[in-house]
Amino acid sequence: MLFLLLAGNVLSVPDCAAQLSAADLLTTPRFSIFEQFALSPDNSFISYTVERTEWPVQETGNPDDPVAGKWRTTSELWISDLRIAQSFRACCQDGNAMLPTWSPDGKRLAFYKTHIFLGTDRSQTEIDGFEKDASLVVRDGQTGLAREFLKGECPYSCSYVGAIWLSDGYSLLVPARPMDQSDSRTCL
């Protein structure tokens, strides 16, 4: 009997959902499905990305027109302090932050950052732009200061493979471009 009650509640659609336009559904902020959540080693902080979709208006001037423009996605890095139940945006209102990872001691957070807006088609232009713009960022958990490294040296694989902290808590292993562009092997 309990199952039937729960199933009935899950299957019912609230009246307010019928009032949302397609543009509203696409542009509502949501957790990113590709970037992982990262929990600090002491379980007191969680970092995650919030994805926002922008629907640019082009020549038709009508944002509800599905062919009016291509949409683009941005990813902001957020951190929640689980001890005091407060959250804040740590990076990238105007670009993308991705793949956060905590240092073994929980004092630093590493992630990739780029100002390149990635669309749905991942064109060669976007890939080239990512590689010229992306950087590795290390954020100090105590001071909030962030330092950028490897600006313009991150291959496109950085958008899929997070940095790996080594046991010393200061060194990171990140994907690198092959030394010889004709060599198809991936170097780490």
C-alpha angles and dihedrals in degrees: 000000000000090000092055092051092050093045090051091053093047093049096048115094118215116239092239091064091065089060096058117101123221089253090054092051092049096045099046109115113249142169112277113251096206102045114071128231111247121210118201115243092251091049093237099111135040123193123199142156125251113206121214125188121210120200106204118207116230134180098320092061090214115116091194092058105102092211094046093099149332116271122229132202130222127189123211122197114232130184125201121200101215093194094064099021096238129135133196139179109251100182154004118024086158103042141001135306118187147175104015118199129181123225115248090257093046093236097112137040122206125197141148122257133192137166091212112110110224116215130197097269100053091216122197088254091058092046092050090046091051092052092050095046110030123104140178112247126199115195121198109228094209101047101022090229114146127204124197123219135180094021106190092001100090113105119222089261086074087075088064106029120060123219114265119222116223120223094263089070093228105068125076132197113214134172114268135198115259112262091234113043090211089059108092095196117108116237123210 
